[in-house]
Amino acid sequence: MFLAQEYRKWHFFDSRSNLPHRINSVWKIDSGLVKGYTLLEDGSIVTLGVWSSGEIVSRIFTNIKPYELECLTEVKASLVPWKKTEENIDLLLNYIQSVHELGIIRDHKTTDMMIIKLFDWLGKKIGKRVPHGKLIDVRLTHQDIADILGITRVTVTRNLNQLERQGRIKQNSLHRFILNEEEIWHYEI
């Protein structure tokens, strides 16, 4: 059960914590990155979406069980009652589009292209322009990337090393990735 004062108040969540489920409510993300996922019978993680600032997340949008919402970074969010309003319909459409975009990224035939497309997508959602490309200003581990894309951590590490050698991405001293957009454009052709 929840109290009315939980609504519209900022809630802060640590990286790796889960957003709690609230009936007939959604979390509106103000800052941070949230991953929605389920677990298969063998314990494998299946990432179903990744959302950021301005987007909504909730377990009420799925019948999948289990379904968890994990904070990939520190997250600031507010609890919003879910009602069928025009504003909420637009937020729901954005939620659905995000799920579809991630599905397309995961369907690329090569893992290096999956990683590049993921970084490009994250760059559009949360990236910051820097002199050598677009900075993905969150700390994503190789395991995070593997879970999002449905591939192994070893494959991610191998591909990231290759992409760095090719100059397509860089990793700064804070373990943030920089996508060299000029190199990516050439890579796609």
Secondary structure as GFF3:
##gff-version 3
##sequence-region A 1 189
A	DSSP	three_ten_helix	4	6	.	.	.	ID=ss1
A	DSSP	beta_strand	10	13	.	.	.	ID=ss2
A	DSSP	beta_strand	25	31	.	.	.	ID=ss3
A	DSSP	beta_strand	34	39	.	.	.	ID=ss4
A	DSSP	beta_strand	45	51	.	.	.	ID=ss5
A	DSSP	beta_strand	56	57	.	.	.	ID=ss6
A	DSSP	three_ten_helix	59	61	.	.	.	ID=ss7
A	DSSP	beta_strand	68	71	.	.	.	ID=ss8
A	DSSP	beta_strand	75	81	.	.	.	ID=ss9
A	DSSP	alpha_helix	86	106	.	.	.	ID=ss10
A	DSSP	alpha_helix	111	126	.	.	.	ID=ss11
A	DSSP	beta_strand	128	130	.	.	.	ID=ss12
A	DSSP	beta_strand	133	136	.	.	.	ID=ss13
A	DSSP	alpha_helix	142	149	.	.	.	ID=ss14
A	DSSP	alpha_helix	153	165	.	.	.	ID=ss15
A	DSSP	beta_strand	169	171	.	.	.	ID=ss16
A	DSSP	beta_strand	177	179	.	.	.	ID=ss17
A	DSSP	alpha_helix	181	188	.	.	.	ID=ss18
###
